[in-house]
Amino acid sequence: MSGWTCAACQGANPEGTRFCGHCGAPYEPEVSEEHLRGVVAGRIGDRLAEGGGALPYERRLISALFADVSGFTALADRLDPEELLEVIDPVISGLSSVVTTYEGYIEKFAGDALLALFGAPVAHEDDAERALLSALEMHRELARLIQDLPHDAELTLHVGVNSGHGIGRILGSEARTDYAVLGDSVILAQRLESAAPPGETYVSQLTYDLTQHRFDFEPVGELTLKGKKEPVFAWRLLGERADPEPRGRVVASQLVGRDDELSALSTVVNGVVAGGGGTVTVTGDAGIGKTRLSEEAIGRAKAQGVRWLETRCLSYGSALPYWPYAELVRAAMGIKRDEAPEETARTLRAYPYFVRLLGLPAEDTDVAQLAPEEFRRRLHRAFVLWLTALAAEQPTIVSIEDVHWADSSSLELTRELVDIARAGRRSCST
């Protein structure tokens, strides 16, 4: 009998089921690069039909990522072509899968290098962030792949990322059509890659401006790059920030016309301060003012001594169980992707299920061996205990943005926390 394998926990499931019976993650058909190119080809056909046969183009704000793997030339000198393929294929496949995970588009391969676009042909509100997340994951993926590559392959990765406007256009003939972006934004990404040392990522000033709320950087200074008349200032990407700031947070002088909504928010905040609980759901069309209303709630809550914990759901995290809650723990405890501060590590010993959730080295082997359903149950209990402990120290509110992207496991945990908050027990308000 045919079935499908869960991308989150690798559990086997029967055909026709929509959710994993082991961890609750929704069924997500594998999205390959070929599938994405097929979607692009379909859009190309639609645009050609609309344009009466003319090849269309459009101006786009994109983030271009150019990644180059060094070390293949030395391998080519001592390996047969068939042996070289045994090294190149898994590397290119692994790096490509990272781009696909963050919904980027691979415009082209160039031997041992690739060019990925974020923002074209499909745009997202956080394309620059997706590009940098891809860059960080690419470095980790190559480090993982090297451990299993044959022929003693010693490879390093150089990455350059630049954001800017370009012309997205369709290149076509009777034999083939494809999508590409023309502009300096792509060229500068390649130039930054060529200047980046092994194992590092260089980004441009605009990419830094768009993402410095979420990532840590170190200034490189002005670089003299090929084809550039003027020096280009670059930044070295260090990693994700332990305390990311909300994107585009701007507080206006006064909020007008939202008295009813502010009254409802204030009622819940006052209830939390008094030792109770409650919940608030903010919904509305894009641009209606949800962010501004949330800013007002944050200001009023913090003025009353409330601890405000924030997390958000991402479209590319919708297939990963507990993505927003993992990010919540990382931000609250100052945990970076690959390590936790010593004092945080001590705290995590009281919550070993968080260690497994975050993929950190586990001291408790029993937790690592738990069946998916038992782990889910204990993880939910750990979140309840953790948030209850925080609220006992200080009134606490948990804010989850973009819940429409949440995975099923996160939604179930949220329901449990909401039930506790509505029961009036001092734990959290979501």
C-alpha positions as CSV (number, residue, x, y, z in Angstrom):
1,M,0.0,0.0,0.0
2,S,1.4,3.4,-1.0
3,G,1.7,6.3,1.4
4,W,3.8,9.3,2.3
5,T,6.6,10.2,4.6
6,C,6.3,13.1,7.0
7,A,8.9,15.8,6.2
8,A,9.0,16.8,9.8
9,C,9.5,13.6,11.7
10,Q,10.0,11.1,8.9
11,G,7.1,9.0,10.1
12,A,5.3,6.7,7.6
13,N,1.6,7.5,6.9
14,P,-1.1,5.8,4.8
15,E,-2.2,7.3,1.5
16,G,-5.2,9.7,1.8
17,T,-4.4,11.0,5.3
18,R,-3.9,14.8,5.6
19,F,-2.0,14.9,8.8
20,C,0.9,12.9,10.2
21,G,-0.2,10.4,12.7
22,H,3.1,10.7,14.6
23,C,3.6,14.4,15.1
24,G,0.5,16.0,13.6
25,A,2.2,17.9,10.8
26,P,0.1,18.5,7.7
27,Y,0.8,16.6,4.5
28,E,3.0,18.8,2.3
29,P,3.7,17.4,-1.2
30,E,7.3,17.8,-2.0
31,V,8.0,21.0,-4.0
32,S,10.9,20.4,-6.3
33,E,12.8,22.9,-8.3
34,E,11.3,21.4,-11.4
35,H,7.8,22.0,-10.0
36,L,8.6,25.6,-9.3
37,R,9.9,26.1,-12.8
38,G,6.8,24.5,-14.1
39,V,4.7,27.1,-12.2
40,V,6.9,29.8,-13.7
41,A,6.4,28.4,-17.1
42,G,2.7,28.4,-16.6
43,R,2.8,32.1,-15.6
44,I,5.0,32.8,-18.6
45,G,2.3,31.3,-20.9
46,D,-0.4,33.4,-19.2
47,R,1.7,36.6,-19.5
48,L,2.5,35.8,-23.2
49,A,-1.2,35.3,-23.9
50,E,-2.1,38.6,-22.2
51,G,0.6,40.4,-24.1
52,G,-0.4,39.1,-27.5
53,G,2.9,37.2,-27.9
54,A,5.3,39.9,-26.6
55,L,7.8,38.9,-23.9
56,P,6.7,40.8,-20.7
57,Y,9.0,42.3,-18.1
58,E,8.5,44.1,-14.8
59,R,10.5,46.0,-12.3
60,R,11.1,44.1,-9.0
61,L,12.7,44.6,-5.7
62,I,14.7,41.4,-5.3
63,S,17.4,39.9,-3.1
64,A,19.9,38.0,-5.1
65,L,22.1,35.3,-3.5
66,F,25.2,34.0,-5.3
67,A,26.8,31.0,-3.8
68,D,30.0,29.4,-5.0
69,V,31.6,26.2,-3.7
70,S,35.4,26.2,-3.8
71,G,37.5,23.1,-4.0
72,F,36.1,21.4,-7.1
73,T,39.0,22.4,-9.3
74,A,41.4,20.5,-7.1
75,L,39.1,17.5,-7.1
76,A,38.8,17.6,-10.9
77,D,42.6,17.4,-11.2
78,R,42.7,14.0,-9.4
79,L,39.2,12.4,-10.0
80,D,37.5,10.9,-13.0
81,P,34.4,12.8,-14.2
82,E,32.2,10.0,-12.8
83,E,33.8,10.3,-9.4
84,L,33.6,14.1,-9.5
85,L,29.8,13.8,-10.0
86,E,29.6,11.8,-6.8
87,V,30.7,14.9,-5.0
88,I,29.1,17.7,-7.1
89,D,25.6,16.2,-7.3
90,P,24.8,15.9,-3.6
91,V,26.3,19.3,-2.9
92,I,24.3,21.2,-5.5
93,S,21.2,19.2,-4.6
94,G,21.5,20.0,-1.0
95,L,22.1,23.7,-1.5
96,S,19.2,23.9,-4.0
97,S,16.9,22.3,-1.5
98,V,17.7,25.0,1.0
99,V,16.7,27.7,-1.5
100,T,13.4,25.8,-2.2
101,T,12.7,25.6,1.5
102,Y,12.7,29.4,1.8
103,E,10.7,29.7,-1.4
104,G,13.5,31.2,-3.5
105,Y,13.9,30.7,-7.2
106,I,17.2,29.3,-8.7
107,E,17.8,31.3,-11.8
108,K,20.8,29.4,-13.0
109,F,23.6,27.0,-12.1
110,A,27.1,27.8,-13.2
111,G,29.3,24.7,-12.6
112,D,29.8,24.7,-8.8
113,A,27.9,27.9,-8.2
114,L,24.2,28.9,-8.2
115,L,22.2,32.1,-8.4
116,A,19.0,32.3,-6.3
117,L,16.4,35.0,-6.4
118,F,14.1,36.0,-3.6
119,G,11.4,38.4,-4.6
120,A,11.0,37.2,-8.2
121,P,9.1,35.7,-9.8
122,V,7.2,35.3,-6.5
123,A,7.5,38.1,-4.0
124,H,7.1,37.9,-0.2
125,E,7.3,40.7,2.4
126,D,10.5,39.3,3.9
127,D,12.5,38.2,0.9
128,A,15.8,39.8,2.1
129,E,15.4,37.8,5.4
130,R,14.7,34.6,3.5
131,A,17.9,35.1,1.4
132,L,20.0,35.5,4.6
133,L,18.3,32.5,6.3
134,S,19.2,30.5,3.1
135,A,22.8,31.7,3.3
136,L,23.2,30.6,6.9
137,E,21.5,27.2,6.2
138,M,23.7,26.7,3.1
139,H,26.8,26.9,5.2
140,R,25.4,24.4,7.7
141,E,24.2,22.1,5.0
142,L,27.6,22.0,3.3
143,A,29.3,21.3,6.7
144,R,26.9,18.4,7.1
145,L,27.3,17.0,3.6
146,I,31.1,17.1,3.8
147,Q,31.0,14.5,6.5
148,D,29.6,11.9,4.1
149,L,31.1,13.0,0.8
150,P,33.5,10.5,-0.9
151,H,37.1,11.0,-2.2
152,D,38.2,13.2,0.8
153,A,36.4,16.3,-0.6
154,E,37.5,19.5,1.1
155,L,35.0,22.2,0.1
156,T,34.2,25.7,1.3
157,L,31.3,28.0,0.5
158,H,31.4,31.7,-0.3
159,V,28.1,33.6,-0.5
160,G,27.2,37.1,-1.6
161,V,23.7,38.7,-1.1
162,N,22.5,42.0,-2.5
163,S,19.1,43.6,-2.5
164,G,18.0,46.1,-5.2
165,H,15.7,46.7,-8.1
166,G,16.0,44.7,-11.3
167,I,14.0,43.9,-14.4
168,G,12.3,40.6,-14.2
169,R,11.8,39.3,-17.7
170,I,11.1,36.2,-19.7
171,L,13.8,35.0,-22.0
172,G,12.3,32.8,-24.7
173,S,12.5,31.2,-28.0
174,E,10.5,28.6,-29.8
175,A,12.5,25.9,-28.1
176,R,12.5,27.3,-24.5
177,T,11.3,30.0,-22.2
178,D,12.9,30.9,-18.8
179,Y,12.7,33.7,-16.2
180,A,15.7,35.9,-15.3
181,V,16.4,39.3,-13.6
182,L,18.5,41.9,-15.3
183,G,20.2,44.5,-13.3
184,D,23.1,45.5,-11.0
185,S,21.5,43.8,-8.0
186,V,22.4,40.4,-9.4
187,I,25.9,41.5,-10.6
188,L,26.8,42.9,-7.2
189,A,25.7,39.7,-5.4
190,Q,28.3,37.8,-7.5
191,R,31.0,40.4,-6.8
192,L,30.3,40.2,-3.1
193,E,30.6,36.4,-3.2
194,S,34.0,36.6,-4.9
195,A,35.2,38.9,-2.1
196,A,33.9,36.8,0.7
197,P,36.4,34.5,2.5
198,P,35.7,30.8,2.8
199,G,32.7,29.9,5.0
200,E,31.4,33.5,5.1
201,T,28.6,35.6,3.6
202,Y,29.0,39.2,2.5
203,V,25.9,41.4,2.1
204,S,25.3,44.9,0.7
205,Q,24.2,48.0,2.5
206,L,20.6,47.8,1.4
207,T,20.4,44.1,2.5
208,Y,21.8,45.1,5.8
209,D,19.2,47.9,6.1
210,L,16.4,45.5,5.4
211,T,17.5,42.8,7.8
212,Q,19.5,44.3,10.6
213,H,16.5,44.1,12.9
214,R,16.8,40.3,12.8
215,F,20.5,39.4,12.1
216,D,23.9,40.3,13.5
217,F,26.5,41.8,11.2
218,E,30.1,43.0,11.4
219,P,31.2,45.8,9.1
220,V,33.7,44.8,6.5
221,G,34.3,48.3,5.2
222,E,34.6,49.5,1.6
223,L,35.5,46.9,-1.0
224,T,37.0,47.6,-4.4
225,L,35.0,45.2,-6.6
226,K,35.5,44.3,-10.3
227,G,33.4,46.5,-12.6
228,K,32.6,49.0,-9.9
229,K,33.9,52.6,-10.2
230,E,33.2,53.4,-6.6
231,P,34.1,51.3,-3.5
232,V,31.2,49.3,-2.1
233,F,30.5,49.0,1.6
234,A,29.9,45.5,2.7
235,W,28.8,43.7,5.9
236,R,29.7,40.2,7.2
237,L,26.7,38.1,8.2
238,L,27.3,36.6,11.6
239,G,24.0,34.9,12.3
240,E,20.5,35.5,13.7
241,R,20.1,37.9,16.5
242,A,19.3,36.5,20.0
243,D,16.8,39.4,20.5
244,P,15.3,40.2,17.0
245,E,13.2,43.3,16.7
246,P,9.8,43.4,14.9
247,R,10.2,44.4,11.3
248,G,9.2,47.9,10.4
249,R,8.1,48.9,13.9
250,V,7.2,52.6,13.9
251,V,5.1,54.2,16.6
252,A,2.9,57.1,15.5
253,S,2.2,60.1,17.7
254,Q,-1.4,59.1,18.5
255,L,-3.8,56.3,17.5
256,V,-7.1,57.7,16.3
257,G,-10.5,55.9,15.8
258,R,-9.7,52.7,17.6
259,D,-11.3,53.4,21.0
260,D,-13.3,50.2,21.1
261,E,-10.3,48.0,20.2
262,L,-8.1,49.8,22.7
263,S,-10.7,49.3,25.4
264,A,-10.8,45.5,24.7
265,L,-7.0,45.3,24.7
266,S,-6.7,47.3,27.9
267,T,-9.3,45.1,29.6
268,V,-7.2,42.0,28.9
269,V,-3.9,43.7,29.9
270,N,-5.4,44.9,33.2
271,G,-6.7,41.4,33.9
272,V,-3.2,40.0,33.4
273,V,-1.7,42.6,35.6
274,A,-4.3,41.8,38.3
275,G,-3.3,38.1,38.2
276,G,-5.9,36.7,35.8
277,G,-5.7,35.8,32.1
278,G,-7.4,36.4,28.8
279,T,-7.0,36.3,25.0
280,V,-7.3,38.8,22.2
281,T,-7.4,38.1,18.5
282,V,-6.6,40.9,16.1
283,T,-7.7,40.3,12.5
284,G,-8.2,42.6,9.5
285,D,-7.1,43.3,5.9
286,A,-3.6,44.3,5.1
287,G,-3.0,48.0,5.8
288,I,-5.9,48.4,8.2
289,G,-3.7,49.2,11.1
290,K,-3.1,45.9,13.0
291,T,0.6,46.7,13.6
292,R,-0.2,50.1,14.9
293,L,-2.8,48.8,17.3
294,S,-0.4,46.1,18.5
295,E,2.2,48.8,19.2
296,E,-0.3,50.6,21.4
297,A,-1.0,47.4,23.3
298,I,2.7,46.8,23.8
299,G,3.3,50.3,25.1
300,R,0.4,50.0,27.6
301,A,1.4,46.6,28.7
302,K,5.0,47.4,29.3
303,A,4.0,50.6,31.1
304,Q,2.3,48.4,33.7
305,G,5.2,46.1,34.1
306,V,4.1,43.3,31.8
307,R,6.6,41.0,30.1
308,W,5.8,40.9,26.4
309,L,7.0,37.8,24.5
310,E,6.7,37.9,20.7
311,T,6.9,35.3,18.0
312,R,5.5,35.0,14.5
313,C,4.6,32.4,12.0
314,L,6.3,32.3,8.6
315,S,5.0,30.8,5.4
316,Y,8.1,28.7,4.9
317,G,7.8,27.4,8.4
318,S,4.2,26.1,8.0
319,A,5.4,22.6,7.4
320,L,7.7,22.6,10.5
321,P,6.0,21.6,13.7
322,Y,6.2,24.2,16.5
323,W,8.2,26.7,14.4
324,P,6.8,29.8,16.2
325,Y,7.2,28.3,19.6
326,A,10.8,27.2,18.9
327,E,11.5,30.8,17.9
328,L,9.8,32.0,21.1
329,V,12.1,29.9,23.3
330,R,15.2,31.0,21.3
331,A,14.3,34.7,21.7
332,A,13.3,34.5,25.3
333,M,16.3,32.5,26.4
334,G,18.9,34.1,24.1
335,I,19.6,30.9,22.2
336,K,21.4,31.0,18.9
337,R,20.9,28.4,16.2
338,D,23.8,26.2,17.3
339,E,24.4,26.9,21.0
340,A,22.9,28.3,24.2
341,P,24.6,30.5,26.8
342,E,25.7,28.6,29.9
343,E,23.1,30.1,32.2
344,T,20.4,29.3,29.6
345,A,21.8,25.7,29.3
346,R,21.1,25.4,33.0
347,T,17.6,26.6,32.6
348,L,17.0,24.2,29.7
349,R,17.9,21.2,31.9
350,A,14.6,21.8,33.6
351,Y,12.9,21.7,30.2
352,P,14.6,18.9,28.3
353,Y,11.8,18.7,25.8
354,F,12.8,22.2,24.6
355,V,16.3,20.8,23.9
356,R,14.9,18.2,21.5
357,L,12.6,20.8,19.9
358,L,15.5,23.2,19.2
359,G,17.8,20.4,18.0
360,L,20.4,21.2,20.7
361,P,22.7,18.5,22.1
362,A,20.7,16.4,24.5
363,E,21.9,15.2,27.9
364,D,18.7,13.2,28.6
365,T,18.8,10.3,26.1
366,D,15.3,9.2,27.3
367,V,13.8,12.3,25.9
368,A,15.4,11.7,22.5
369,Q,13.9,8.2,22.4
370,L,10.3,9.3,23.1
371,A,7.7,8.3,20.6
372,P,6.3,11.3,18.7
373,E,2.9,11.4,20.4
374,E,4.4,11.1,23.9
375,F,6.9,13.8,23.1
376,R,4.1,16.1,21.8
377,R,2.2,15.6,25.1
378,R,5.2,16.3,27.3
379,L,6.3,19.2,25.2
380,H,2.9,20.9,25.6
381,R,3.1,20.4,29.3
382,A,6.6,21.9,29.4
383,F,5.3,25.0,27.7
384,V,2.5,25.4,30.2
385,L,4.9,25.0,33.1
386,W,7.5,27.4,31.6
387,L,5.0,30.1,30.8
388,T,3.3,29.7,34.2
389,A,6.7,30.0,35.9
390,L,7.4,33.2,34.0
391,A,4.0,34.6,34.8
392,A,4.6,33.9,38.5
393,E,7.6,36.1,38.4
394,Q,6.0,38.9,36.3
395,P,2.7,39.3,34.4
396,T,3.3,37.8,30.9
397,I,1.7,38.1,27.5
398,V,2.6,36.0,24.5
399,S,2.0,37.6,21.1
400,I,1.9,35.4,18.0
401,E,1.8,37.2,14.6
402,D,0.6,35.8,11.3
403,V,-1.2,32.8,12.8
404,H,-2.7,32.0,9.4
405,W,0.7,30.5,8.6
406,A,0.8,28.3,11.7
407,D,1.4,24.6,11.5
408,S,-1.2,22.2,13.0
409,S,1.0,21.3,16.0
410,S,1.5,25.0,16.9
411,L,-2.3,25.6,16.6
412,E,-3.0,22.7,19.0
413,L,-0.6,24.0,21.5
414,T,-2.0,27.5,21.2
415,R,-5.5,26.2,21.8
416,E,-4.3,24.6,25.1
417,L,-2.6,27.9,26.2
418,V,-5.7,29.9,25.3
419,D,-7.9,27.6,27.3
420,I,-5.6,28.1,30.3
421,A,-5.6,31.9,29.8
422,R,-9.4,32.0,29.5
423,A,-9.8,30.0,32.7
424,G,-8.2,32.9,34.5
425,R,-5.1,31.1,35.7
426,R,-2.1,33.3,35.7
427,S,0.1,31.9,32.9
428,C,-0.1,33.7,29.7
429,S,-2.3,35.6,27.3
430,T,-2.1,34.8,23.6
